């Protein structure tokens, strides 16, 4: 139901025709009914005189039927096959190999240093570097600064409590207090480190380790320095490779979605919706990769002004493809076969060039203005594909 309404909204956006004011009240009624559990009441649907309005009309009609029916448990969606799981592909692909090499370098270097300066507690240093090497915790420099500040705050807190409560009472009380703060502190890396450090120091103190606070602070400083050095090595530490991989994945997902819409309009709708979700998910991952890379310090980062417009162009291409699919389903018009094959072939070529890390070629594309006289749906897709091709070399 929500998917039908969102696709109808995309189609209405491309039609650029104002809806009657009373129609906008229908989604609000549905949202209020979901929030409160009360009946949604009558829903005002627009006159189904265009494909977008017909799609919204059918979506609201389906919503009214669903809300009027007895509540029943929804069936669990089937698990996707392994080939459709992007996490597994990333782990076995170039990003997984690069991450493995970076972690191995950090952990190996820190282990060698720790064995030289402190063989009894050598594990603290490589563990610190392994946490800092994770790419999903924010920019590397801010991770290192937050880790160091959080550790320093935890060491100061542990030392103060130990001076006020000598013996085992101080570490036990501090571990209990910081343990209760973990659910609140986990949202910020520095606060999380500040809450975890006294717990680790309390366990070390109760086990008989001497000088643990000072050693912990020194190990954190060394681990930050090693992670910063490894994270800014050429190729190994750069986020540019991650952005390029996600960019190619977004192009491939967009190509699969477009091919399903224009080449197999009679295929099951569930297949098209699966490809649509995969395309928008790949787009979201590419946008996240660009944002993370832009936050890194040079030379590990990438300029946002080059990649952000390119990612936005893919988003508009997916929206145009969705609008085209809605028009096919609710308009019934067949697409020009030759132009449709040309568009899918051009998008395939762009995806292959991005995956091979080579300069994009110049695949033939139909003129959107001339194509608009025959098929407005494909003309919108061709226009956005022109933009993607233009922005690909800059990205």
TILUM-850816 format. One record per residue (C-alpha): residue number from 1; residue in three letters; x, z, y. Coordinates in steps of 0.5 Angstrom, whole numbers. Each point is the difference from the previous one (the first is absolute). Example, Ala and Ser with C-alpha at 12.3 -4.5 7.8 and 13.67 -1.06 7.14 Angstrom:
# TILUM-850816
ATOM   pos   code      px      pz      py
ATOM     1    ALA      25      16      -9
ATOM     2    SER       2      -2       7
This chain:
# TILUM-850816
ATOM   pos   code      px      pz      py
ATOM     1    UNK       0       0       0
ATOM     2    UNK       5       2       5
ATOM     3    UNK       4      -6      -2
ATOM     4    UNK      -6      -5       1
ATOM     5    UNK       0       3       7
ATOM     6    UNK       7       0       2
ATOM     7    UNK       0      -8      -2
ATOM     8    UNK      -6      -1       4
ATOM     9    UNK       3       3       6
ATOM    10    UNK       6      -4      -1
ATOM    11    UNK      -4      -6       0
ATOM    12    UNK      -4       2       6
ATOM    13    UNK       6       1       4
ATOM    14    UNK       2      -7      -2
ATOM    15    UNK      -6      -3       2
ATOM    16    UNK       0       4       7
ATOM    17    UNK      -7       0       1
ATOM    18    UNK      -3       7       3
ATOM    19    UNK      -5       3      -5
ATOM    20    UNK      -7       4       2
ATOM    21    UNK       1       7       3
ATOM    22    UNK      -4       3      -5
ATOM    23    UNK       4      -3      -6
ATOM    24    UNK       6       4       2
ATOM    25    UNK      -4       6      -2
ATOM    26    UNK      -1      -1      -7
ATOM    27    UNK       8       1      -2
ATOM    28    UNK      -1       7       4
ATOM    29    UNK      -6       2      -4
ATOM    30    UNK       4      -2      -6
ATOM    31    UNK       6       5       2
ATOM    32    UNK      -5       5       2
ATOM    33    UNK      -4       0      -7
ATOM    34    UNK       7       0      -3
ATOM    35    UNK       2       6       4
ATOM    36    UNK      -6       4       0
ATOM    37    UNK      -3      -2      -7
ATOM    38    UNK      -7      -1       3
ATOM    39    UNK      -4      -7       0
ATOM    40    UNK       3      -6       4
ATOM    41    UNK      -7      -2       2
ATOM    42    UNK      -1      -7       2
ATOM    43    UNK       5      -5       1
ATOM    44    UNK       0      -6       5
ATOM    45    UNK       3      -6      -2
ATOM    46    UNK       2      -6       4
ATOM    47    UNK      -4      -7      -1
ATOM    48    UNK       4      -3      -6
ATOM    49    UNK       1      -7       4
ATOM    50    UNK       8       0      -1
ATOM    51    UNK       5       1      -6
ATOM    52    UNK       2       7       4
ATOM    53    UNK      -7       2       1
ATOM    54    UNK      -2      -1      -7
ATOM    55    UNK       6       4      -2
ATOM    56    UNK      -2       6       4
ATOM    57    UNK      -7      -1      -2
ATOM    58    UNK       1       0      -7
ATOM    59    UNK       5       6       0
ATOM    60    UNK      -5       4       4
ATOM    61    UNK      -6      -2      -5
ATOM    62    UNK       5       2      -6
ATOM    63    UNK       2       7       4
ATOM    64    UNK      -8       1       1
ATOM    65    UNK      -1      -1      -8
ATOM    66    UNK       6       5      -1
ATOM    67    UNK      -2       5       4
ATOM    68    UNK      -7       0      -3
ATOM    69    UNK       2       0      -7
ATOM    70    UNK       1       7      -4
ATOM    71    UNK       8       2       1
ATOM    72    UNK       4      -1      -6
ATOM    73    UNK       7       0      -2
ATOM    74    UNK       4      -6       2
ATOM    75    UNK       4      -3      -6
ATOM    76    UNK       7       1       1
ATOM    77    UNK       4      -7       2
ATOM    78    UNK       4      -3      -6
ATOM    79    UNK       8       1       0
ATOM    80    UNK       3      -6       3
ATOM    81    UNK       5      -3      -5
ATOM    82    UNK       8       1       1
ATOM    83    UNK       1      -6       4
ATOM    84    UNK      -5       2       5
ATOM    85    UNK       3       7       2
ATOM    86    UNK       5      -1       6
ATOM    87    UNK       3       6      -1
ATOM    88    UNK       3      -2      -7
ATOM    89    UNK       2      -7       3
ATOM    90    UNK       4       4       6
ATOM    91    UNK       3       5      -5
ATOM    92    UNK       3      -6      -4
ATOM    93    UNK       1      -5       6
ATOM    94    UNK       6       0       5
ATOM    95    UNK      -3       6       4
ATOM    96    UNK       0       4      -6
ATOM    97    UNK       8      -2      -2
ATOM    98    UNK       2       1       7
ATOM    99    UNK      -3       7       0
ATOM   100    UNK       3       2      -6
ATOM   101    UNK       7      -2       2
ATOM   102    UNK      -1       4       7
ATOM   103    UNK      -2       6      -4
ATOM   104    UNK       5      -1      -5
ATOM   105    UNK       5       0       6
ATOM   106    UNK      -2       6       3
ATOM   107    UNK      -1       4      -6
ATOM   108    UNK       7      -2      -3
ATOM   109    UNK       4       1       7
ATOM   110    UNK      -4       7       1
ATOM   111    UNK       2       2      -7
ATOM   112    UNK       7      -2       1
ATOM   113    UNK       1       4       6
ATOM   114    UNK      -4       6      -2
ATOM   115    UNK       4       1      -7
ATOM   116    UNK       6       0       5
ATOM   117    UNK      -2       5       5
ATOM   118    UNK      -5       4      -4
ATOM   119    UNK      -1      -1      -8
ATOM   120    UNK      -4       6      -1
ATOM   121    UNK      -6      -2       4
ATOM   122    UNK       2      -8       0
ATOM   123    UNK      -8      -2      -1
ATOM   124    UNK      -2       2       7
ATOM   125    UNK       4      -6       4
ATOM   126    UNK      -2      -6      -5
ATOM   127    UNK      -8       3       1
ATOM   128    UNK       0       0       7
ATOM   129    UNK       3      -7       0
ATOM   130    UNK      -5      -3      -5
ATOM   131    UNK      -6       3       4
ATOM   132    UNK       3      -3       7
ATOM   133    UNK       1      -7      -4
ATOM   134    UNK      -8      -1      -1
ATOM   135    UNK      -2      -5       4
ATOM   136    UNK      -7       2       1
ATOM   137    UNK       1       6       4
ATOM   138    UNK       1      -3       6
ATOM   139    UNK       6      -3       4
ATOM   140    UNK       7       2      -3
ATOM   141    UNK       3       3       7
ATOM   142    UNK      -7       5       1
ATOM   143    UNK       0       2      -7
ATOM   144    UNK       8       2       0
ATOM   145    UNK      -2       4       7
ATOM   146    UNK      -6       3      -3
ATOM   147    UNK       3       2      -6
ATOM   148    UNK       6       3       4
ATOM   149    UNK      -4       4       5
ATOM   150    UNK      -5       2      -6
ATOM   151    UNK       6       3      -4
ATOM   152    UNK       3       4       6
ATOM   153    UNK      -7       3       2
ATOM   154    UNK      -1       2      -8
ATOM   155    UNK       7       3       0
ATOM   156    UNK      -1       4       7
ATOM   157    UNK      -7       2      -3
ATOM   158    UNK       3       3      -7
ATOM   159    UNK       6       3       4
ATOM   160    UNK      -4       4       4
ATOM   161    UNK      -5       2      -5
ATOM   162    UNK       6       2      -5
ATOM   163    UNK       3       4       6
ATOM   164    UNK      -7       4       1
ATOM   165    UNK      -2       1      -7
ATOM   166    UNK       6       1      -4
ATOM   167    UNK       1      -1      -8
ATOM   168    UNK      -5      -4      -4
ATOM   169    UNK      -6       2       5
ATOM   170    UNK       1      -5       5
ATOM   171    UNK       1      -6      -4
ATOM   172    UNK      -6       1      -4
ATOM   173    UNK      -4       1       6
ATOM   174    UNK       3      -6       3
ATOM   175    UNK      -1      -5      -6
ATOM   176    UNK      -8       3       0
ATOM   177    UNK      -1      -2       7
ATOM   178    UNK       4      -6       0
ATOM   179    UNK      -4      -2      -6
ATOM   180    UNK      -7       1       4
ATOM   181    UNK       3      -5       5
ATOM   182    UNK       1      -6      -4
ATOM   183    UNK      -7      -3       0
ATOM   184    UNK       1       0       8
ATOM   185    UNK       7      -2       1
ATOM   186    UNK       0      -6      -5
ATOM   187    UNK      -3      -5       5
ATOM   188    UNK       7       1       4
ATOM   189    UNK       7      -1      -3
ATOM   190    UNK       3       5       4
ATOM   191    UNK      -5       6      -1
ATOM   192    UNK       0      -2      -7
ATOM   193    UNK       7       1       0
ATOM   194    UNK       0       7       4
ATOM   195    UNK      -5       2      -5
ATOM   196    UNK       3      -2      -6
ATOM   197    UNK       7       2       2
ATOM   198    UNK      -1       8       0
ATOM   199    UNK      -3      -1      -7
ATOM   200    UNK       6      -3      -3
ATOM   201    UNK       4       5       3
ATOM   202    UNK      -4       6      -2
ATOM   203    UNK       1      -3      -8
ATOM   204    UNK       7      -1       1
ATOM   205    UNK       1       7       3
ATOM   206    UNK      -4       3      -5
ATOM   207    UNK       4      -3      -6
ATOM   208    UNK       7       3       3
ATOM   209    UNK       2      -6       4
ATOM   210    UNK       4       2       6
ATOM   211    UNK       1      -4       7
ATOM   212    UNK      -6      -4      -2
ATOM   213    UNK      -3      -1       8
ATOM   214    UNK       7      -2       2
ATOM   215    UNK       1      -5      -6
ATOM   216    UNK      -7      -3       1
ATOM   217    UNK       1      -1       7
ATOM   218    UNK       7      -4      -1
ATOM   219    UNK      -3      -4      -6
ATOM   220    UNK      -6      -2       4
ATOM   221    UNK       5      -3       6
ATOM   222    UNK       5      -3      -5
ATOM   223    UNK      -6      -3      -4
ATOM   224    UNK      -3      -3       7
ATOM   225    UNK       6      -3       2
ATOM   226    UNK       1      -3      -7
ATOM   227    UNK      -7      -3       0
ATOM   228    UNK       1      -3       7
ATOM   229    UNK       6      -3      -2
ATOM   230    UNK      -3      -3      -6
ATOM   231    UNK      -7      -2       3
ATOM   232    UNK       4      -4       6
ATOM   233    UNK       4      -4      -5
ATOM   234    UNK      -1      -8       1
ATOM   235    UNK      -5      -2      -5
ATOM   236    UNK       0       6      -4
ATOM   237    UNK      -3       4       6
ATOM   238    UNK      -4      -5       4
ATOM   239    UNK      -8       0       0
ATOM   240    UNK       1      -8       1
ATOM   241    UNK      -1      -1      -7
ATOM   242    UNK      -6       4      -1
ATOM   243    UNK      -3      -3       5
ATOM   244    UNK       1      -7      -2
ATOM   245    UNK      -2       2      -7
ATOM   246    UNK      -7       3       2
ATOM   247    UNK       0      -7       5
ATOM   248    UNK       0      -4      -6
ATOM   249    UNK      -4       4      -4
ATOM   250    UNK      -6       0       5
ATOM   251    UNK       1      -8       1
ATOM   252    UNK      -1      -1      -8
ATOM   253    UNK      -6       5       0
ATOM   254    UNK      -3      -4       6
ATOM   255    UNK       1      -7      -4
ATOM   256    UNK      -3       3      -6
ATOM   257    UNK      -6       2       4
ATOM   258    UNK      -1      -6       3
ATOM   259    UNK       1      -4      -6
ATOM   260    UNK      -5       4      -3
ATOM   261    UNK      -5      -2       6
ATOM   262    UNK       1      -7       1
ATOM   263    UNK       2      -2      -7
ATOM   264    UNK      -5       4      -5
ATOM   265    UNK      -6       1       5
ATOM   266    UNK      -4       1      -7
ATOM   267    UNK       4       5      -3
ATOM   268    UNK      -2       7      -1
ATOM   269    UNK      -1       4       7
ATOM   270    UNK       4       6      -3
ATOM   271    UNK       6      -4      -1
ATOM   272    UNK       0      -2       7
ATOM   273    UNK      -1       7       2
ATOM   274    UNK       6       2      -4
ATOM   275    UNK       4      -5       3
ATOM   276    UNK      -3       2       7
ATOM   277    UNK       2       7      -1
ATOM   278    UNK       7      -2      -2
ATOM   279    UNK       1      -4       6
ATOM   280    UNK      -2       5       5
ATOM   281    UNK       4       6      -4
ATOM   282    UNK       6      -5       0
ATOM   283    UNK      -1      -1       8
ATOM   284    UNK       0       8       1
ATOM   285    UNK       6       1      -4
ATOM   286    UNK       4      -6       4
ATOM   287    UNK      -3       4       6
ATOM   288    UNK       3       7      -2
ATOM   289    UNK       7      -3      -2
ATOM   290    UNK       0      -3       7
ATOM   291    UNK      -2       6       4
ATOM   292    UNK       5       4      -5
ATOM   293    UNK       6      -5       2
ATOM   294    UNK      -1       0       7
ATOM   295    UNK       0       7       0
ATOM   296    UNK       7       0      -3
ATOM   297    UNK       7       0       5
ATOM   298    UNK       4      -6       0
ATOM   299    UNK       2      -4      -4
ATOM   300    UNK      -5       3      -6
ATOM   301    UNK      -6      -2       4
ATOM   302    UNK      -3      -6       2
ATOM   303    UNK      -3      -2       7
ATOM   304    UNK      -8       1       0
ATOM   305    UNK      -1      -6       5
ATOM   306    UNK       2      -5      -5
ATOM   307    UNK      -4       3      -6
ATOM   308    UNK      -6       3       3
ATOM   309    UNK      -3      -7       2
ATOM   310    UNK       1      -3      -6
ATOM   311    UNK      -3       5      -4
ATOM   312    UNK      -6       0       5
ATOM   313    UNK       0      -8      -2
ATOM   314    UNK      -1       2      -7
ATOM   315    UNK      -6       5       1
ATOM   316    UNK      -3      -6       4
ATOM   317    UNK       1      -5      -5
ATOM   318    UNK      -3       5      -6
ATOM   319    UNK      -6       1       5
ATOM   320    UNK      -1      -7       1
ATOM   321    UNK       0      -1      -8
ATOM   322    UNK      -5       6       0
ATOM   323    UNK      -5      -4       5
ATOM   324    UNK       1      -6      -4
ATOM   325    UNK      -2       3      -7
ATOM   326    UNK      -6       3       4
ATOM   327    UNK      -2      -7       2
ATOM   328    UNK       1      -3      -6
ATOM   329    UNK      -4       5      -4
ATOM   330    UNK      -6       1       5
ATOM   331    UNK       0      -7       3
ATOM   332    UNK       1      -4      -6
ATOM   333    UNK       5      -6       3
ATOM   334    UNK       6      -3      -4
ATOM   335    UNK       6       0       3
ATOM   336    UNK       4      -6       1
ATOM   337    UNK       5       0      -7
ATOM   338    UNK       6      -4       3
ATOM   339    UNK       1       5       6
ATOM   340    UNK      -2       6      -4
ATOM   341    UNK       6      -2      -5
ATOM   342    UNK       5      -2       6
ATOM   343    UNK      -2       7       3
ATOM   344    UNK       2       4      -6
ATOM   345    UNK       6      -4      -2
ATOM   346    UNK       3       1       7
ATOM   347    UNK      -2       8      -1
ATOM   348    UNK       4       0      -7
ATOM   349    UNK       6      -4       4
ATOM   350    UNK       0       6       5
ATOM   351    UNK       0       5      -5
ATOM   352    UNK       5      -3      -4
ATOM   353    UNK       5      -1       6
ATOM   354    UNK      -1       7       1
ATOM   355    UNK       1       3      -7
ATOM   356    UNK       7      -4       0
ATOM   357    UNK       2       2       7
ATOM   358    UNK       1      -7       3
ATOM   359    UNK      -2      -3       6
ATOM   360    UNK      -8      -2      -1
ATOM   361    UNK      -1      -7       0
ATOM   362    UNK      -5      -5       3
ATOM   363    UNK      -6      -1      -5
ATOM   364    UNK      -5      -5       2
ATOM   365    UNK      -6       3       3
ATOM   366    UNK      -7      -3       3
ATOM   367    UNK      -1       0       7
ATOM   368    UNK      -5       6       1
ATOM   369    UNK      -4      -4       6
ATOM   370    UNK      -1      -6      -4
ATOM   371    UNK      -2       4      -6
ATOM   372    UNK      -5       4       4
ATOM   373    UNK      -4      -6       0
ATOM   374    UNK      -1       0      -8
ATOM   375    UNK       1       7      -1
ATOM   376    UNK       0       6       5
ATOM   377    UNK       2       5      -6
ATOM   378    UNK       6      -4      -2
ATOM   379    UNK       2      -1       7
ATOM   380    UNK       0       7       2
ATOM   381    UNK       5       1      -6
ATOM   382    UNK       4      -6       2
ATOM   383    UNK       1       3       7
ATOM   384    UNK       2       7      -3
ATOM   385    UNK       5      -3      -5
ATOM   386    UNK       3      -4       6
ATOM   387    UNK       1       6       3
ATOM   388    UNK       3       4      -6
ATOM   389    UNK       5      -6      -1
ATOM   390    UNK       2       0       7
ATOM   391    UNK       2       7       0
ATOM   392    UNK       3       0      -6
ATOM   393    UNK       7      -2       2
ATOM   394    UNK       0       5       6
ATOM   395    UNK      -1       6      -5
